[in-house]
Amino acid sequence: VSPDPSPREVCVALDLLGGDRAPDVVAEGARLALADDSALRVTLVGPPEVTGRWAGADAGSRLAAAPARQVVEMGEDPLRAVRAKRDATVRVAARLLRDGAADAMVSMGSTGATLAAAVFALGRLPGLTRPALAVALPAAAGSVILLDVGANAQAGADLLAQWALAGSAYAEVLLGRASRVGLLSLGEETGKGDAVRREAHELCAELPIHFVGNVEGGDIPRGRRADVVVTDGFTGNVVLKVLEGAVELFEGRLRAAGVDSSAIHRTTVGFDPERVGGALLLGVPGVCVVGHGAATARSVASSLALAATAVRGSVVSRTAAALQRLVRARRERSGEKSAAGWGTDVRAWRDSPPTDRPGAEGGP
Amino acid sequence: VSPDPSPREVCVALDLLGGDRAPDVVAEGARLALADDSALRVTLVGPPEVTGRWAGADAGSRLAAAPARQVVEMGEDPLRAVRAKRDATVRVAARLLRDGAADAMVSMGSTGATLAAAVFALGRLPGLTRPALAVALPAAAGSVILLDVGANAQAGADLLAQWALAGSAYAEVLLGRASRVGLLSLGEETGKGDAVRREAHELCAELPIHFVGNVEGGDIPRGRRADVVVTDGFTGNVVLKVLEGAVELFEGRLRAAGVDSSAIHRTTVGFDPERVGGALLLGVPGVCVVGHGAATARSVASSLALAATAVRGSVVSRTAAALQRLVRARRERSGEKSAAGWGTDVRAWRDSPPTDRPGAEGGP
């Protein structure tokens, strides 16, 4: 997205204790982001004795603080930990977003915890059963948005179709134009893949999006057939990590071949975790970015920039509008269960419903 | 595998009509392979008026011919086409292997057709419900064997465990040492992934292999944690194609950055489809290699070389021996259905049993 000459002011709640190198690297990332974007404000969420080291001491009032005394560790069961810890940084950040004290939230901590905290506080967009994580990956032709990259290990055909719709809306914000959506499968022909893809293909073909049909794994780095590639979180996560590993492999080989570092940099640009900026959680009624756990300060700054871009591009309201049409069509077809009901395929969530999620939110 | 000073003589039946550039490129590949390996013989399987153009005219008696008048086209339903066409090149090649007239078969044609022809003619190894396609991929540390890369879109936990065993045996032939086997999942911790992976993890941990537990997508190009990575054919195929596309992306960027072609070559070596040599079908009682449909002559030669390596390394008998222990253990545990029965998860096969498969083969 080209930089806006007078960008809208955006406030991001930043989980100061999330990630392997918190809090120092996270706070330093906030300072970098503030230096890059004069219309950005950041609220560091953490214990006052920690946030006090940075908040208010830099960039005038643009770096604020909000108190939170607990943290969800990477080793904990995310759902259980988030439920137990009402004062966890990630939950307080989500509440700031819910209450309008922030326009977006960013965490470098556990993906599962961030997802749980966001859904507990915000609910889900009507029409979207389960949120998905979406990342923009560099491709030979432009870039490709891949979703889900790990929020849901399994996904049925209906969920894939919901994500196709949400991904399409998100891509239009990032690309500034209508986007082509593909379903990741084993071959381009309709009918390729397992039963879930075949059904998802039919559902996607009925959506008000530019659905190009099945795409293959190679279409992700190539980027010529689709701007958005939809898959389950298992496959998407594997793809993301295969690409990360492949970049490392090629970097190592390039160094061994004596290629100079500037050429190496031009080759791997965009794959650099420092610039990727993390994944956007699509499907919650608020902008929520999950950064890389091993984030550097530059990577934290990129996550904050991504959050600001999503807020300024109205990703949430555009996604909601796209989903609304789907919800309406479904309601007309059947008066059964709410389209926004909890997914039946995800036992962990169903067996342990969030206890303090505001009742009205997330409902249709 | 280091070249044997006096290698065993190997005869490979080559499907002359398989692949996008058949027959010329396929025949040319045979000639390249014969020039590389003086103990190799190739039988071109195709219509006599076509095989006659090459067979006997080169390398003395090492290039022979076998007649077959039908071909399975890429657009056809592979199972139906293979069943209908008894005289298809790929079926005749499989029969030559079954009857001992060839030690291996190679096809650049449809993967599904080759799989079907091999299973119809040869059956399956006792203990292996469904064969898997295995490829050796270059990694930062050595190479990694990935399976299944597309023979089965879906796989249950039991099938994944069978492939772990077969992959382990295959890797020992290629590596010349004990191999580490990993299960592709969303995180290294036990319990990560979907229900199928969690169950497969438990089954694999009981096998007589060096099971390292869950590995992530990045471990495939890194190669530091496992020599064999086991996954379903959907995920494996996506990974394979993502890597293919990523190599193209990096090649393009390196050229754009002005990096010289020898450095580019050193960076992408091993990923070059010309040298990969295709995938080995693990689980049939015979060496069967499926090459790349868009194969060049060099790539056809690599597929023939892979077939010869597999024959000389006794991949089939080693895999069979590894599986036999599993079969025995299962028989002891339950007297129910044969461990080699058709999988219940693959409707296409069950609903349309092969009509002319020799009865005794493939049984335990």
Contacts between the chains, C-beta under 8 A, distances in Angstrom:
chain1	res1	chain2	res2	distance
A	138	B	249	7.7
A	139	B	249	6.8
A	140	B	245	7.9
A	140	B	248	6.6
A	140	B	249	4.6
A	140	B	252	5.5
A	140	B	253	8.0
A	150	B	186	6.2
A	153	B	186	6.1
A	153	B	193	5.9
A	153	B	194	4.2
A	154	B	194	4.9
A	154	B	195	7.8
A	184	B	238	6.3
A	185	B	234	7.9
A	186	B	150	6.2
A	186	B	153	6.1
A	186	B	233	7.6
A	186	B	234	6.3
A	186	B	237	5.2
A	186	B	238	7.8
A	193	B	153	5.9
A	193	B	234	6.8
A	194	B	153	4.1
A	194	B	154	4.9
A	194	B	234	5.9
A	195	B	154	7.8
A	216	B	237	7.9
A	216	B	238	7.5
A	216	B	241	4.9
A	217	B	237	6.9
A	217	B	238	3.9
A	217	B	239	6.7
A	217	B	240	6.8
A	217	B	241	3.2
A	217	B	242	4.0
A	217	B	243	7.9
A	217	B	244	7.6
A	217	B	245	6.6
A	218	B	241	4.1
A	218	B	242	6.6
A	218	B	244	5.1
A	218	B	245	3.3
A	218	B	248	7.5
A	219	B	245	6.9
A	220	B	242	5.8
A	220	B	245	6.3
A	221	B	242	6.5
A	221	B	245	3.8
A	221	B	246	4.5
A	221	B	248	6.9
A	221	B	249	4.3
A	222	B	245	4.9
A	222	B	248	6.5
A	222	B	249	6.9
A	231	B	238	7.7
A	233	B	186	7.6
A	234	B	185	7.9
A	234	B	186	6.3
A	234	B	193	6.8
A	234	B	194	5.9
A	234	B	235	7.0
A	235	B	234	7.0
A	235	B	235	5.5
A	235	B	238	5.7
A	237	B	186	5.2
A	237	B	216	7.9
A	237	B	217	6.8
A	238	B	184	6.3
A	238	B	186	7.8
A	238	B	216	7.5
A	238	B	217	3.9
A	238	B	231	7.8
A	238	B	235	5.8
A	238	B	238	7.3
A	238	B	239	6.3
A	239	B	217	6.7
A	239	B	238	6.3
A	239	B	239	7.3
A	239	B	242	5.4
A	240	B	217	6.8
A	241	B	216	4.9
A	241	B	217	3.2
A	241	B	218	4.1
A	242	B	217	4.0
A	242	B	218	6.6
A	242	B	220	5.8
A	242	B	221	6.5
A	242	B	239	5.4
A	242	B	242	5.4
A	242	B	243	6.6
A	242	B	246	7.9
A	243	B	217	7.9
A	243	B	242	6.6
A	243	B	246	6.1
A	244	B	217	7.6
A	244	B	218	5.1
A	245	B	140	7.9
A	245	B	217	6.6
A	245	B	218	3.3
A	245	B	219	6.8
A	245	B	220	6.3
A	245	B	221	3.8
A	245	B	222	4.9
A	246	B	221	4.5
A	246	B	242	7.9
A	246	B	243	6.1
A	246	B	246	4.8
A	248	B	140	6.6
A	248	B	218	7.5
A	248	B	221	7.0
A	248	B	222	6.6
A	249	B	138	7.7
A	249	B	139	6.8
A	249	B	140	4.6
A	249	B	221	4.3
A	249	B	222	6.9
A	250	B	250	5.3
A	250	B	267	5.8
A	250	B	268	8.0
A	252	B	140	5.5
A	253	B	140	8.0
A	253	B	266	6.4
A	253	B	267	4.5
A	254	B	254	7.8
A	254	B	259	7.8
A	254	B	263	7.2
A	254	B	267	5.5
A	256	B	266	7.5
A	257	B	263	4.3
A	257	B	266	4.5
A	257	B	267	6.0
A	258	B	263	7.0
A	259	B	254	7.8
A	259	B	259	5.5
A	259	B	263	5.2
A	259	B	267	7.7
A	263	B	254	7.2
A	263	B	257	4.3
A	263	B	258	7.0
A	263	B	259	5.2
A	266	B	253	6.4
A	266	B	256	7.5
A	266	B	257	4.5
A	267	B	250	5.8
A	267	B	253	4.5
A	267	B	254	5.5
A	267	B	257	6.0
A	267	B	259	7.7
A	268	B	250	7.9
